[in-house]
């Protein structure tokens, strides 16, 4: 009898079904991320060294690094970067605050939903860069027009993501809070805001990218200092090494903004 049990146990062990419910949990690999950058730069330098890539059309990484170092040593990079950061932060904050307020109103109140959705749907597809000359007429060629352009571009994606996040909060949770006589502010703070926060933070990544694009466009049209002005001036003078260096600074700026938003995401959603 015991022998039959042992044989049956061995047979069950041999026919054991592989556990397949491992879930979907991709993980970041910093080594692979940095390696991809080094591979691209290595092929770029190889193409420039062999003459396959023209130095006039695309300077080598060494030439770009030298141009970037000259901008750093001379102090021009910090002047341009400081001006761009000030415009980016100011315009993004104004557009984000206004977008959050309108998004919550559209998502929560019947009287604001229909006109809010209609206006956002009508104005959001308009290219914001096309409105920059109009903003210059309204606010002048100075800083207010640049802030307005960035804020206007950030406003609409923030409204859409905030409205979508509020709309996706489970209604039974809201009804449960109301059934316990929770004040409206407590329902918003403890139920609606935490439920909508992941979607809102995802919208921040989109709006920050739009803000950087509009920042460069605004600085190219009318600015003495700024990364956009640096890139435009280098392109007009055919200084492609400085042009690529400016583009590289923009790439690093985008990575830094993405990293900051990632830290904000982990801090605000630590409860999940």
LUMLUM-806792 format. One record per residue (C-alpha): residue number from 1; chain; z, x, y. Coordinates in steps of 0.05 Angstrom, whole numbers. Each point is the difference from the previous one (the first is absolute). Layout:
<torpas>
resi;chain;Z;X;Y
NUM;A;Z;X;Y
...
</torpas>
This chain:
<torpas>
resi;chain;Z;X;Y
1;A;0;0;0
2;A;19;55;48
3;A;-64;37;-18
4;A;-41;-62;19
5;A;36;-3;66
6;A;-14;73;14
7;A;-74;-9;-16
8;A;-4;-61;45
9;A;35;38;57
10;A;-48;58;-7
11;A;-60;-47;0
12;A;26;-34;64
13;A;9;68;32
14;A;-71;20;-16
15;A;-27;-65;27
16;A;42;2;64
17;A;-37;-32;58
18;A;-8;46;60
19;A;37;-23;62
20;A;-55;-18;50
21;A;39;-36;56
22;A;9;63;42
23;A;-15;-38;64
24;A;-42;23;59
25;A;38;53;38
26;A;-45;54;30
27;A;38;59;29
28;A;-17;48;56
29;A;-16;72;-17
30;A;9;45;61
31;A;-29;60;-37
32;A;-65;-37;-14
33;A;-3;-25;72
34;A;6;70;30
35;A;-46;29;-53
36;A;-55;-49;21
37;A;4;27;72
38;A;-4;72;-23
39;A;-60;-15;-44
40;A;-38;-32;57
41;A;16;57;48
42;A;-19;52;-53
43;A;-69;-32;-12
44;A;-9;-7;75
45;A;14;73;12
46;A;-44;20;-58
47;A;-58;-40;28
48;A;9;31;69
49;A;5;71;-29
50;A;-63;-7;-41
51;A;-39;-31;57
52;A;-9;-66;-36
53;A;37;-35;57
54;A;-23;17;71
55;A;54;28;45
56;A;-30;-38;59
57;A;3;-67;-36
58;A;65;12;-37
59;A;42;61;18
60;A;38;33;-56
61;A;74;-14;-11
62;A;16;69;26
63;A;-37;-14;66
64;A;34;-67;6
65;A;68;32;-12
66;A;-15;52;54
67;A;-20;-54;49
68;A;63;-40;-16
69;A;43;61;9
70;A;-32;13;68
71;A;16;-71;21
72;A;72;9;-23
73;A;10;67;35
74;A;-32;-24;66
75;A;43;-63;0
76;A;-60;-46;6
77;A;15;-32;-67
78;A;70;-21;20
79;A;-25;-30;66
80;A;-53;-40;-36
81;A;47;-20;-57
82;A;56;-21;46
83;A;-46;-46;39
84;A;-28;-31;-63
85;A;69;-11;-32
86;A;25;-34;63
87;A;-58;-48;1
88;A;3;-12;-75
89;A;74;-15;-1
90;A;-2;-44;62
91;A;-60;-42;-21
92;A;22;-7;-72
93;A;70;-23;19
94;A;-25;-51;50
95;A;-52;-28;-49
96;A;49;-1;-58
97;A;57;-35;37
98;A;-48;-53;27
99;A;-32;-8;-68
100;A;67;-8;-36
101;A;22;-54;49
102;A;-65;-39;-4
103;A;-5;10;-76
104;A;70;-29;-12
105;A;-15;-59;46
106;A;-66;-15;-36
107;A;33;7;-68
108;A;61;-43;15
109;A;-17;-54;51
110;A;-51;-56;-9
111;A;-16;-4;74
112;A;-21;74;1
113;A;-37;4;-66
114;A;-65;-36;14
115;A;-15;29;69
116;A;27;68;-20
117;A;-43;6;-63
118;A;-61;-26;38
119;A;6;50;57
120;A;15;59;-46
121;A;-59;-18;-45
122;A;-46;-4;60
123;A;22;64;35
124;A;17;47;-58
125;A;-73;13;-21
126;A;-19;24;70
127;A;-7;76;2
128;A;56;23;44
129;A;-39;61;24
130;A;-51;-48;31
131;A;55;-29;43
132;A;21;68;28
133;A;-47;-4;61
134;A;30;-68;15
135;A;70;28;-3
136;A;-21;56;46
137;A;-24;-52;50
138;A;65;-39;-6
139;A;51;57;-3
140;A;-38;59;29
141;A;-22;64;-34
142;A;70;28;-5
143;A;54;-8;-53
144;A;8;-76;2
145;A;-70;-13;-27
146;A;13;48;-58
147;A;67;-32;-17
148;A;-33;-69;4
149;A;-57;21;-47
150;A;47;27;-53
151;A;49;-58;6
152;A;-56;-51;-5
153;A;-27;33;-63
154;A;69;4;-32
155;A;20;-71;18
156;A;-47;-38;-46
157;A;12;35;-67
158;A;75;-4;14
159;A;-5;-75;13
160;A;-40;-11;-64
161;A;46;41;-45
162;A;63;-29;31
163;A;-27;-71;-7
164;A;-22;14;-72
165;A;67;31;-18
166;A;40;-59;28
167;A;-47;-49;-34
168;A;10;33;-67
169;A;76;-5;0
170;A;22;-48;-54
171;A;15;-67;31
172;A;54;-17;-51
173;A;41;59;26
174;A;-6;-28;71
175;A;19;-69;-23
176;A;60;28;-38
177;A;24;35;63
178;A;-9;-64;40
179;A;37;-40;-52
180;A;61;45;11
181;A;-4;-15;75
182;A;-21;70;18
183;A;-20;6;74
184;A;-73;12;15
185;A;13;71;22
186;A;36;15;-65
187;A;-58;-29;-40
188;A;-48;45;38
189;A;43;62;-5
190;A;23;-6;-73
191;A;-58;-36;-34
192;A;-65;-1;40
193;A;2;70;29
194;A;16;37;-65
195;A;-52;-41;-37
196;A;-54;14;51
197;A;18;73;13
198;A;-43;33;-54
199;A;-63;-34;27
200;A;19;17;72
201;A;10;73;-17
202;A;-67;2;-35
203;A;-30;-27;63
204;A;32;57;40
205;A;-43;50;-39
206;A;-63;-38;17
207;A;18;-9;73
208;A;19;74;8
209;A;-69;21;-25
210;A;-33;-49;48
211;A;43;27;56
212;A;-23;72;-12
213;A;-73;-22;-1
214;A;7;-38;66
215;A;40;57;31
216;A;-57;49;-11
217;A;-52;-50;26
218;A;41;-13;63
219;A;10;74;13
220;A;-73;15;-9
221;A;-19;-50;54
222;A;48;21;53
223;A;55;52;-9
224;A;12;71;23
225;A;49;16;-56
226;A;5;-26;-71
227;A;-29;17;-68
228;A;-58;-47;13
229;A;-16;36;66
230;A;5;66;-37
231;A;-49;-21;-54
232;A;-49;-30;51
233;A;1;63;44
234;A;-10;46;-60
235;A;-58;-42;-25
236;A;-34;1;68
237;A;6;76;3
238;A;-22;8;-73
239;A;66;33;-16
240;A;1;-26;-71
241;A;59;43;-20
242;A;45;-34;52
243;A;-30;-67;-18
244;A;18;7;-73
245;A;68;27;21
246;A;12;-64;40
247;A;-21;-42;-59
248;A;48;39;-44
249;A;56;-14;49
250;A;-17;-74;-4
251;A;3;3;-76
252;A;69;33;2
253;A;22;-51;51
254;A;-21;-56;-47
255;A;37;33;-58
256;A;63;7;42
257;A;-2;-73;21
258;A;-11;-21;-72
259;A;59;42;-22
260;A;45;-30;54
261;A;-20;-70;-21
262;A;13;18;-72
263;A;71;22;18
264;A;10;-64;40
265;A;-25;-40;-60
266;A;50;34;-47
267;A;57;-9;50
268;A;-12;-73;15
269;A;-16;-19;-72
270;A;55;40;-33
271;A;31;-66;-24
272;A;-58;-15;-47
</torpas>
